[in-house]
């Protein structure tokens, strides 16, 4: 098994679950709030690591499309 050597692994699962829940609930405002909080606490680089290595790979196709659609509108 290959170890992911990023700062994302230092973020507790209890921080990631509400992000996934907001996506699942299609609550973009909540997702943005959680994203902003994580960036304020840990920095943009950590958010990018968390999203790229822990959140994005966990999304189903519908959630992925929903989120990308909203990002394109922003």
C-alpha positions in Angstrom: 0.0 0.0 0.0 1.4 3.4 -1.0 1.3 6.1 1.7 -0.2 9.5 0.6 2.4 12.0 1.6 0.3 15.2 1.9 -0.9 17.4 4.6 -4.4 16.2 3.9 -3.8 13.1 5.9 -3.3 15.3 9.0 -6.9 16.5 8.8 -9.3 14.4 10.9 -12.1 12.4 9.2 -14.5 14.4 11.5 -13.6 17.4 9.4 -14.1 15.7 6.1 -17.5 14.1 6.8 -19.4 17.4 7.1 -18.0 18.4 3.7 -19.1 15.2 2.1 -22.5 15.5 3.8 -23.0 19.1 2.4 -22.2 17.7 -1.0 -24.6 14.8 -0.6 -27.3 17.1 0.7 -26.7 19.4 -2.3 -26.1 22.3 0.2 -23.6 24.4 -1.7 -23.7 27.3 0.8 -22.8 24.8 3.6 -20.0 23.3 1.4 -18.6 26.8 0.8 -18.7 27.6 4.5 -16.9 24.4 5.4 -14.3 25.0 2.7 -13.7 28.6 3.9 -13.3 27.4 7.5 -10.8 24.7 6.5 -8.8 27.2 4.4 -8.8 29.7 7.3 -7.6 27.1 9.8 -5.1 25.2 7.6 -4.4 27.2 4.4 -5.3 26.9 0.8 -2.6 24.3 0.1 -4.1 21.9 2.7 -7.6 22.5 1.3 -6.3 21.6 -2.2 -4.7 18.4 -0.8 -7.8 17.5 1.2 -10.1 18.0 -1.8 -7.9 16.3 -4.3 -6.9 13.3 -2.3 -9.8 12.7 0.1 -13.0 14.5 -1.0 -13.0 14.4 -4.8 -12.2 10.6 -5.1 -15.1 9.8 -2.7 -17.7 11.5 -4.9 -20.2 9.6 -7.0 -20.7 10.8 -10.6 -23.9 12.8 -9.8 -22.2 14.6 -6.9 -19.2 15.3 -9.0 -21.3 16.8 -11.8 -23.4 18.8 -9.3 -20.4 20.3 -7.7 -18.6 21.1 -11.0 -21.7 22.7 -12.4 -21.9 25.1 -9.4 -18.2 25.9 -9.5 -18.6 26.9 -13.1 -21.4 29.2 -12.2 -19.3 30.9 -9.5 
